[in-house]
Every structure is written in structure tokens, then in C-alpha cells.
Amino acid sequence: MTTLKPLHHYAHMSHPATDNPVLLINADAPLRELHACLAERLNAVLKYLDLIACTSFRNYAEHDINTVTNIARIMEQDVSDVFRVIEQRGFDSSEPS
């Protein structure tokens, strides 16, 4: 019989497309690494949106616009989820003992 180890130090990422969490965030990761993860995703989505803002969609399909916005939404949701973990750690450590 296989027993699953508890994942107390992992936080669930948001998954609007599924009922069960698939990706997890290591809530015990060093803050510098969590910040690096955030910075990478946030910078990527900002560059992506800058590129899209400068692009002309003369012959676009509605599907193209939905794809572009969905990519940005997924990246921003990742950022939001990691921010939630960092904020929770900050709030937990600032509470009096």
C-alpha cells in the first residue's frame, strides 16, 4: 500500500481549469528564490504585453486574442500565487510569540 507524505510546506497554485491542484509552491523555499521566480514571470509577462501592445492585429481571429490574453492571465496568476505565499510568510513571522 502506498502512503502519501503530507505536503504541509507546499501551497497550492490556482487552477481554474481543474478541480484538483496540480502545481505546488514550496512555501519553505528561501525568500530570494521565491522572489526570483516572481521576477522572472513578471518581467516575462510585461515584455510579452509590451510586444503585443506594439503589434498590429489587422488580420486577427478572435481565437488569437483569447490565446494572447490567456497566456498573460496564466503568468499573472502564477505571480499572484507566489506573492500570496511570500505575504503569508511575512505575516506569520511578524506575529508576536
N, C-alpha and C positions, 0 to 999 in steps of 0.2 A: 504494500500500500504506500502510495506516495503522499507525503505530507508537505504542505506548502509552508515555507518560512514566512513569518509575519513581516510585512514591509512597513513598519512604523515610521521609518525615516524617509519614506517616499511620499510625495504629494502627487495627486492625480492631475494630469493635464486635461483641459477641456476638450470634449469630443462631441460636438453637436451631431455628428453623423452616426454615432454608435451609442448603444445603451451601456456598454462596459468600457472602463478606462483601458486604453491600450498602451499609452505612453505615460511614463512616470518621471518626476523630477526628484533627484536626490536632494532632499531638504537639508541634509547634513554636509553637502558639498561646501568647500570654502567659499566665502562671500566673493572673493576675487574671481573664482571660476564661474559662479552664478552671474556675476556682473559681465564677465567676458562673453558668456552665452547671450545675455541680453543685448550687449553692444553689437555683437555680430549680426543678430537678427534684425535689430532696429536699424542699423546702418544699411543692411541689405534691402529692407523694405523701403526705406527712404530713397535710396538710389533707384530702386525699381519704380517707385511712384514718380520720381523726377523724370525718369526716362519716358514713362507713359504720358506724363503731362506734356512733354515736348513732342509727342508723336501725333501725327495726323491720322485719323481713322476715316478716311474718305470711303473706303470700301469695306467697312467692318460689318460683322454679323453680331447679332445680339449675344450669341454664344461667346464671341471673343471678349466682349465687355464683361460678361459674367465670369469668365475664366480669369481675367486680369484682376477683378475685384476680389474674387475668391482667394487667389494667391496672397494678396495683401492682407485679407482678413485672417487667414490661417497664420501667417507670420506674426501679425499683431496679437493674435490670441496667445501664441507661444510666449511673446514678450510679457503680456499681461499675467499669464500663469506664473512665470518665474518671478516677476515683481511681487506677486501675492506671497510667494514663499519667502522672499527677502524681507518683505514687510512683516510677516508673521514672526520671523526670527528676531527682527528688531524689536517688535512689541514684546515678545516673550522675554528677551534679555534685559529690557528696561524696567520690568516689573520688580517692585521690591520683594525681597525674600521673606 
